[in-house]
Amino acid sequence: MNMQNESVFDLVSIGGGVGGLVASVGAAQLGAKAALVEKTKLGGDCLNYGCVPSKGLIRSARLAAQARVMPEFGIEVGDVQVDFPKVMKRMKAAQAHIGEHDAPERFEGMGIEVIFGDGAFTGPDTFQIGDRTLRAKRFLLSMGSSPFVPPIAGLDSVPYLTNETVFDLEELPKRLVVLGAGPIGLELSQAFQQLGADVEVLQSAPKLLPRLDKEMAEILADSLTKSGLKLHFDVNTQKVEKRGEEIILEADTPSGKREWACDQLLIATGRSPNVGGMDLEKAGVEYTPRGVETDEYLQTSNPRIFAAGDIRGQYLFTHMAEYEAGVALRNMLFSAPFGISLPFLRKKTNYDAVPWTIYTTPEAAHVGLSEADAEAALGVNRMQVLRFPMSRVDRAVLDGETEGVCKVVCDEKGRLVGADLVGPAAGEILHEFVLAVRKKMHVKEVVDTVHVYPTLAQVNKRVAGRFYAEKLFTPAFRKKMQRLFGLKGSIEVTDPADLNGHGAER
């Protein structure tokens, strides 16, 4: 080994996405010598091909959809014209602005060495990139994930899009077929439909979003269908071919064989962790096609090497990569002062309150246990499910966006263990429940918190109040109150508006 080309670091992060960036910055700011290795561009999938460009596109798409219903609000705008090149230009400008935070110069200014290129492990504590050998006290694997392309006959012989290429489109497709109805597939399919494309979504599963609460998935599917999105379930695509200028998909469906024709095909059938090409075997790191295996401290089978983010194949969200990178950083560099390992300084991962959002219209958001999860974990007799419709939230009515429901799950004592929302701004509204689930709060804490009126977040207070309404607003309890306080009202009280407790909680 040429020692002149060997560099020694406290931490080398492999992969310049959120996980690698967070760990490298944290290490440098706390006094460590850090290096960051990236094949192509910093920012990872989120900045370059995922969260950022998709949300920029969705913003324009939502405005187009809202413009079409403006006459309902007394505003005449005429036919809505979508200038797709301008939509993409605006999205890329926003993307570039956000990308300034991930410029290599920023991290180099912090003392982090940023190294671009392909590399691989040569041993348990060495990584080779070009003619350089990087040796480190600790390594973080944060290589992210890539689009999974299913082995469909003929697919490799036709042009198709993935999330890595769809944002390079210069023209709006007239007809778009999307394979896959996961979060990426749904968000992009609705965005293109709102921008004016004829979109059909083919899903091999019998229902929408198996990880989402069944009731909420049905509500979301109904809403998307009403908006004009064409969803097809139990579709097993067998073959893809090019016929003239069209792309043809042949599939088995519950009603027999069927063909779909389109101008553009988007593959959104999931993600695969980027475990290949790194010679992880030489580093003694165990992995499967589903991802790198770690313990609850994010340590791999090699004690020197940790992993965070999509590469683990567990929670493929940017915010979870950020969380895991923080946990890994503490365990990698700051749990053994003077070289003495102190167990109380090590931090375990905790996934009790993992939040996520699907940015369709309406949005779907989730944290903690679903109703089915709670039944399995707690037992059907040791839990309670509370619901409140968005149609009874005054701000939603005023905004004309009343589709959806807020649904929370608590244990028998009233401690919040999960929440699901479908509705406008569900991802923003969710955070009160993220904190509540994480801290194992009682519904009383939400009920006793004053919520600004009129806001969409009032749905949180209303749904939490159902815990008491279903126990207190009963004939038996009214009778007790009359005896205790000498009250003279009726024992039988009904709400003629059927507001599900709305009026009483107000």
SELUM-997753 format. One line per field, with one value per residue (C-alpha): x, y, z; residue in one letter; residue number from 1. Coordinates in steps of 0.001 Angstrom, whole numbers, padded with zeros to 6 digits, m for minus. Example, Ala and Ser with C-alpha at 12.3 -4.5 7.8 and 13.67 -1.06 7.14 Angstrom:
! SELUM-997753
px	(012300_013670) .
py	(m004500_m001060) .
pz	(007800_007140) .
r	(A_S) .
k	(1_2) .
//
This chain:
! SELUM-997753
px	(000000_001267_001196_001580_m001900_m003471_m005618_m006841_m010143_m012318_m015346_m015859_m019460_m020128_m023028_m023769_m027480_m029133_m027668_m024084_m024430_m025947_m023325_m020412_m021557_m022288_m018906_m017015_m018901_m018034_m014338_m013925_m011933_m014534_m014664_m017695_m017626_m020200_m020441_m022202_m024089_m024555_m028090_m028983_m032203_m034304_m032799_m032036_m034785_m037264_m038884_m037723_m038523_m041722_m043089_m042177_m044140_m047028_m047252_m047894_m050281_m052359_m052609_m053860_m056479_m057531_m057823_m060372_m062694_m062330_m065762_m067260_m065747_m067081_m063859_m063899_m060522_m061507_m059865_m056797_m053702_m050690_m047297_m045416_m041916_m042505_m043758_m040526_m038392_m039971_m039505_m035832_m035233_m036651_m034610_m031430_m032134_m032579_m029512_m027328_m027438_m025760_m022971_m019590_m017994_m020226_m019014_m015409_m015662_m016480_m013323_m015032_m013134_m015610_m014456_m016292_m015980_m016593_m014974_m015074_m013926_m010603_m010727_m012554_m011245_m010092_m011924_m010289_m011335_m009140_m005534_m006452_m006955_m009242_m008743_m011165_m012030_m015655_m017509_m021141_m022938_m025513_m025643_m029425_m031638_m032565_m035765_m036711_m037505_m039588_m038564_m041364_m040895_m039955_m039542_m035840_m036592_m038918_m038233_m039554_m039308_m038400_m038222_m034621_m035647_m039250_m038197_m036250_m039436_m039813_m043348_m046442_m047391_m050848_m051248_m049242_m049342_m047856_m046829_m047169_m049505_m047107_m046378_m044167_m046588_m049638_m048038_m046649_m049677_m052034_m049655_m049537_m053301_m053870_m051542_m053690_m052361_m054613_m053183_m053856_m052309_m051742_m051293_m050523_m051924_m055684_m055847_m054129_m051127_m051040_m049032_m051741_m054682_m057291_m060103_m057929_m056656_m060240_m061095_m058028_m058733_m062319_m061145_m058466_m060955_m063437_m060698_m060322_m057378_m057887_m056807_m056671_m055978_m054976_m053203_m050343_m048367_m046955_m045397_m044408_m043684_m043413_m045971_m045255_m045211_m047171_m046030_m048348_m048722_m050315_m051662_m053782_m056680_m059582_m061756_m059258_m056406_m056233_m053981_m053074_m051553_m049560_m047062_m044942_m044504_m043466_m042096_m042859_m042760_m040640_m037025_m033910_m031097_m027785_m025843_m023987_m020546_m019065_m017352_m019108_m017983_m014359_m015415_m017232_m020616_m023618_m026441_m029256_m030981_m033325_m030521_m027607_m028279_m027717_m028506_m030602_m027570_m027238_m023995_m023346_m021633_m018367_m018121_m016365_m019138_m022635_m025531_m028359_m031206_m032509_m029493_m031025_m034220_m036514_m037899_m037217_m037879_m035530_m036476_m035671_m032252_m031640_m032799_m030740_m027634_m027889_m028221_m025362_m023090_m023502_m022796_m019876_m017827_m019318_m020047_m016507_m014620_m010892_m011536_m013699_m017090_m019879_m023197_m025273_m023857_m025015_m028383_m030894_m033130_m036794_m039418_m042564_m043420_m042274_m044311_m044884_m047070_m048314_m048615_m051694_m054843_m056090_m052953_m052604_m050466_m049621_m047708_m047464_m049826_m052689_m055970_m054929_m051477_m053035_m055426_m052477_m050295_m052854_m055906_m059233_m060632_m057684_m057806_m060137_m060466_m061606_m062701_m063644_m064550_m062920_m066398_m067097_m063985_m065067_m061862_m062108_m065688_m064631_m061788_m064037_m061792_m063879_m062848_m061152_m061121_m058848_m058533_m056532_m055869_m055319_m054886_m057510_m056153_m056345_m052661_m052173_m050431_m051221_m052896_m053990_m055305_m056675_m057438_m056011_m052583_m052640_m048846_m048765_m051619_m050005_m047112_m049111_m049793_m046174_m045154_m048083_m047300_m043578_m044170_m047028_m049329_m052890_m055631_m056323_m053154_m054515_m058028_m056714_m054511_m056151_m056211_m056547_m059939_m060521_m057662_m057483_m055508_m058696_m059483_m056863_m058701_m062062_m060983_m059226_m062386_m064286_m062516_m064549_m067669_m068214_m067890_m069551_m072277_m074523_m077891_m076313_m073685_m076203_m078297_m075286_m074637_m078257_m078056_m074731_m075462_m079228_m079576_m083043_m082371_m083350_m081537_m082127_m080162_m079551_m077696_m080076_m077145_m075410_m072142_m070475_m069753_m068650_m071040_m070467_m066695_m066959) .
py	(000000_003447_005294_008641_008202_007150_009586_008963_010321_010037_009515_008739_008956_007105_008689_012398_012279_013551_010818_011406_015176_015252_012909_014718_018173_017009_015325_018365_020793_018670_018498_015377_015043_014011_013032_012676_010391_010793_009337_012207_015064_016017_016116_012537_011297_013770_016923_015672_013190_012924_015066_018436_018327_016350_018872_021701_019981_019242_022917_023931_021021_021952_025542_024339_022166_025020_027393_025065_025346_029106_029783_028003_030813_033530_034046_033595_032800_031196_028051_027070_026973_025008_026034_022844_024140_027052_024625_022656_025802_027122_023744_023570_027126_026247_023040_024978_027448_024636_022917_025853_024418_021268_022902_021171_024516_024836_021576_022138_025437_023449_021401_018371_016797_016137_013407_012587_009271_005527_003564_000302_m001230_m003035_m004117_m003643_m000090_000979_002399_002833_005643_006224_006106_007138_004943_006296_004861_005775_005152_004870_004617_005483_003744_006159_005241_005564_003667_003520_002858_m000813_m001799_m005006_m007827_m007366_m008837_m006162_m003371_m003019_m002422_000572_004057_004493_007021_006666_009309_009877_010906_012130_015626_016022_015944_018972_018258_017226_013682_013401_009867_008608_005144_004789_001348_001342_003093_003731_007237_008161_006739_008417_011817_012020_010490_013009_015885_015048_014514_017931_019483_018057_014612_011570_009315_005671_003964_000208_m001463_m005157_m005225_m005503_m002184_001127_001542_m001649_000149_002773_002138_000231_002688_005669_004005_003504_007141_008303_005993_007261_010856_010319_008563_011427_013858_012092_009786_006340_003643_m000033_m002766_m006440_m005643_m008018_m006497_m009273_m007504_m004071_m003205_m000269_m000069_002892_005939_004204_002153_m000814_m002698_m006127_m007239_m009809_m008277_m009739_m009330_m010928_m009750_m006055_m003590_m000005_002447_005518_008098_007894_005123_005877_003044_003630_000105_000721_001246_m000923_m000135_000635_m002254_m003302_m002326_m001398_m004713_m004769_m008378_m007231_m004934_m007745_m006043_m008340_m007356_m008703_m007293_m005599_m003595_m003485_m005241_m003313_m003580_m001089_001203_001203_m000762_m003328_m006700_m004725_m002715_000114_000561_001974_002562_005095_005871_004033_001716_m000126_m000713_m000013_003526_005148_008735_011701_012663_009154_009255_012493_010941_007782_009748_011643_008431_006810_009836_009715_005992_006162_008966_010144_007084_006142_009027_008328_005122_003712_002512_003781_002041_004909_007211_004951_005683_003157_003881_004331_003851_004264_007576_007444_010003_010068_011876_011212_014546_013879_016015_015330_014383_011238_011263_008664_008183_005330_002366_001971_000511_m002969_m002612_m001561_m004498_m006851_m005123_m004178_m006322_m005103_m004660_m002588_000225_002873_004376_007996_009675_013166_014164_017101_018082_019190_021362_024940_026003_023057_024078_027686_026567_024171_021200_018888_015444_013250_012261_012337_009027_008389_005281_005296_002600_001829_004581_007200_007405_008155_005407_006315_008740_008768_011697_012145_015728_019124_019820_016454_016382_019703_018850_015526_016928_017500_013767_012929_014602_013084_009538_009960_011236_008785_011676_011270_012645_015114_017018_017652_018458_020938_022718_025817_025590_028734_029150_028739_026416_022966_021836_022125_018644_017369_018838_017647_014061_013865_015190_012159_010132_011997_012545_008828_008312_011425_012448_009494_009211_007333_010005_012843_011177_011140_014831_015679_013888_015455_019031_019289_019763_019736_019073_016086_012787_012056_014578_014241_016498_017269_018280_014958_016777_013830_015860_018966_021376_020111_020396_023894) .
pz	(000000_m000934_002381_000590_m000875_002414_004375_007903_009232_012301_010062_006394_005193_001954_000108_m000132_000583_003741_005950_004878_004970_008454_009888_008238_009334_012864_013118_011839_014057_017093_016300_014172_010961_008401_004750_002513_m000539_m003327_m006843_m008586_m006898_m003268_m001926_m002737_m004238_m002244_m003705_m007185_m008079_m005228_m002557_m003816_m007557_m007001_m004516_m006867_m009628_m007265_m006297_m009910_m010409_m007359_m008528_m011914_m010211_m007933_m010882_m012494_m009485_m009011_m010580_m007548_m005452_m007732_m009664_m013442_m014972_m018266_m019572_m017562_m019765_m018512_m019894_m019068_m019913_m017517_m014873_m015140_m015274_m012095_m010384_m011363_m010162_m006741_m006751_m007536_m004729_m002207_m003646_m002623_000902_m000430_m002428_m001914_m001038_002000_003486_002494_004344_007480_007070_005536_002644_m000175_m002557_m005787_m007582_m007396_m004636_m002721_000530_000543_004168_007462_007894_004428_001429_m001972_m004321_m007342_m006197_m002666_000352_003049_006499_009258_012854_011738_008430_007752_004904_003492_m000189_m000466_m002885_m006577_m008521_m008668_m012247_m012429_m014794_m017345_m020810_m023334_m020802_m021524_m025212_m024761_m023393_m019875_m017085_m013413_m010724_m011875_m015413_m015225_m014165_m017408_m019495_m021756_m022946_m021001_m022045_m023562_m022235_m019274_m017728_m014252_m013035_m009259_m006834_m003990_m002706_m005676_m008231_m006709_m006222_m009738_m011445_m009848_m010566_m014274_m014327_m012732_m015303_m018089_m018977_m019339_m016619_m015803_m012779_m012834_m009459_m009020_m005472_m004861_m003000_m002522_m000211_001900_004616_005056_007375_005340_006040_005168_001993_000825_001557_m000358_m003305_m003555_m003472_m006119_m008373_m008014_m009002_m012332_m011671_m013202_m010749_m011760_m009206_m009519_m012780_m013569_m016437_m018622_m021586_m022861_m026482_m028872_m031680_m033874_m031611_m028834_m025875_m025333_m022057_m022011_m018642_m016867_m014945_m012924_m016036_m018409_m020609_m021433_m023203_m022315_m024773_m023779_m024969_m021816_m019253_m015673_m013536_m009843_m008449_m005380_m004367_m004000_m001522_m003244_m001728_m004879_m006138_m002766_m001934_001412_001795_002072_004893_006687_006353_006135_003807_001672_m001421_001062_002634_005048_008335_011563_015241_017197_017449_013632_013869_011149_011512_011324_014583_012732_010193_010731_008324_008033_005661_002614_002525_005491_003510_006454_006394_003028_004058_004038_007579_008806_007143_009031_012303_011854_010900_014174_016169_014279_014765_018512_018638_016211_017751_021019_023159_024228_025911_026257_024344_027138_025899_028149_027427_028825_026142_023347_021811_020498_017558_018371_015692_017796_016146_012523_010555_006824_004333_000814_m000984_m003060_m002989_m000367_001514_003620_006766_009391_012632_015142_015137_012707_013911_012725_014302_017606_017572_017139_019736_022392_021778_020462_023991_025206_022690_021371_017899_017590_014350_013260_009683_007927_006742_010348_010577_009934_008175_005784_004979_004388_002130_000229_001018_003166_001992_004550_008174_011204_013011_016163_018206_021948_024541_027160_029417_026699_025765_022087_020120_016510_014142_010516_008525_005045_004174_003258_004789_006567_006691_008545_010910_011844_013863_017032_017063_016234_019477_021362_020213_020837_024376_025035_025885_027066_024818_027638_026690_023197_024433_027013_024469_023006_019212_017091_015416_012548_011582_010060_013116_015175_013910_016374_019351_018035_017473_020849_022486_021218_023925_026541_024459_024032_027786_029185_026752_027611_029380_032295_032899_032536_035210_037549_036875_037653_040995_041940_040915_041018_037274_035657_031965_029874_030186_026503_024456_020738_018350_015457_013253_013941_014500_016211_019315_017388_019021_022545_022233_020904) .
r	(M_N_M_Q_N_E_S_V_F_D_L_V_S_I_G_G_G_V_G_G_L_V_A_S_V_G_A_A_Q_L_G_A_K_A_A_L_V_E_K_T_K_L_G_G_D_C_L_N_Y_G_C_V_P_S_K_G_L_I_R_S_A_R_L_A_A_Q_A_R_V_M_P_E_F_G_I_E_V_G_D_V_Q_V_D_F_P_K_V_M_K_R_M_K_A_A_Q_A_H_I_G_E_H_D_A_P_E_R_F_E_G_M_G_I_E_V_I_F_G_D_G_A_F_T_G_P_D_T_F_Q_I_G_D_R_T_L_R_A_K_R_F_L_L_S_M_G_S_S_P_F_V_P_P_I_A_G_L_D_S_V_P_Y_L_T_N_E_T_V_F_D_L_E_E_L_P_K_R_L_V_V_L_G_A_G_P_I_G_L_E_L_S_Q_A_F_Q_Q_L_G_A_D_V_E_V_L_Q_S_A_P_K_L_L_P_R_L_D_K_E_M_A_E_I_L_A_D_S_L_T_K_S_G_L_K_L_H_F_D_V_N_T_Q_K_V_E_K_R_G_E_E_I_I_L_E_A_D_T_P_S_G_K_R_E_W_A_C_D_Q_L_L_I_A_T_G_R_S_P_N_V_G_G_M_D_L_E_K_A_G_V_E_Y_T_P_R_G_V_E_T_D_E_Y_L_Q_T_S_N_P_R_I_F_A_A_G_D_I_R_G_Q_Y_L_F_T_H_M_A_E_Y_E_A_G_V_A_L_R_N_M_L_F_S_A_P_F_G_I_S_L_P_F_L_R_K_K_T_N_Y_D_A_V_P_W_T_I_Y_T_T_P_E_A_A_H_V_G_L_S_E_A_D_A_E_A_A_L_G_V_N_R_M_Q_V_L_R_F_P_M_S_R_V_D_R_A_V_L_D_G_E_T_E_G_V_C_K_V_V_C_D_E_K_G_R_L_V_G_A_D_L_V_G_P_A_A_G_E_I_L_H_E_F_V_L_A_V_R_K_K_M_H_V_K_E_V_V_D_T_V_H_V_Y_P_T_L_A_Q_V_N_K_R_V_A_G_R_F_Y_A_E_K_L_F_T_P_A_F_R_K_K_M_Q_R_L_F_G_L_K_G_S_I_E_V_T_D_P_A_D_L_N_G_H_G_A_E_R) .
k	(1_2_3_4_5_6_7_8_9_10_11_12_13_14_15_16_17_18_19_20_21_22_23_24_25_26_27_28_29_30_31_32_33_34_35_36_37_38_39_40_41_42_43_44_45_46_47_48_49_50_51_52_53_54_55_56_57_58_59_60_61_62_63_64_65_66_67_68_69_70_71_72_73_74_75_76_77_78_79_80_81_82_83_84_85_86_87_88_89_90_91_92_93_94_95_96_97_98_99_100_101_102_103_104_105_106_107_108_109_110_111_112_113_114_115_116_117_118_119_120_121_122_123_124_125_126_127_128_129_130_131_132_133_134_135_136_137_138_139_140_141_142_143_144_145_146_147_148_149_150_151_152_153_154_155_156_157_158_159_160_161_162_163_164_165_166_167_168_169_170_171_172_173_174_175_176_177_178_179_180_181_182_183_184_185_186_187_188_189_190_191_192_193_194_195_196_197_198_199_200_201_202_203_204_205_206_207_208_209_210_211_212_213_214_215_216_217_218_219_220_221_222_223_224_225_226_227_228_229_230_231_232_233_234_235_236_237_238_239_240_241_242_243_244_245_246_247_248_249_250_251_252_253_254_255_256_257_258_259_260_261_262_263_264_265_266_267_268_269_270_271_272_273_274_275_276_277_278_279_280_281_282_283_284_285_286_287_288_289_290_291_292_293_294_295_296_297_298_299_300_301_302_303_304_305_306_307_308_309_310_311_312_313_314_315_316_317_318_319_320_321_322_323_324_325_326_327_328_329_330_331_332_333_334_335_336_337_338_339_340_341_342_343_344_345_346_347_348_349_350_351_352_353_354_355_356_357_358_359_360_361_362_363_364_365_366_367_368_369_370_371_372_373_374_375_376_377_378_379_380_381_382_383_384_385_386_387_388_389_390_391_392_393_394_395_396_397_398_399_400_401_402_403_404_405_406_407_408_409_410_411_412_413_414_415_416_417_418_419_420_421_422_423_424_425_426_427_428_429_430_431_432_433_434_435_436_437_438_439_440_441_442_443_444_445_446_447_448_449_450_451_452_453_454_455_456_457_458_459_460_461_462_463_464_465_466_467_468_469_470_471_472_473_474_475_476_477_478_479_480_481_482_483_484_485_486_487_488_489_490_491_492_493_494_495_496_497_498_499_500_501_502_503_504_505_506) .
//
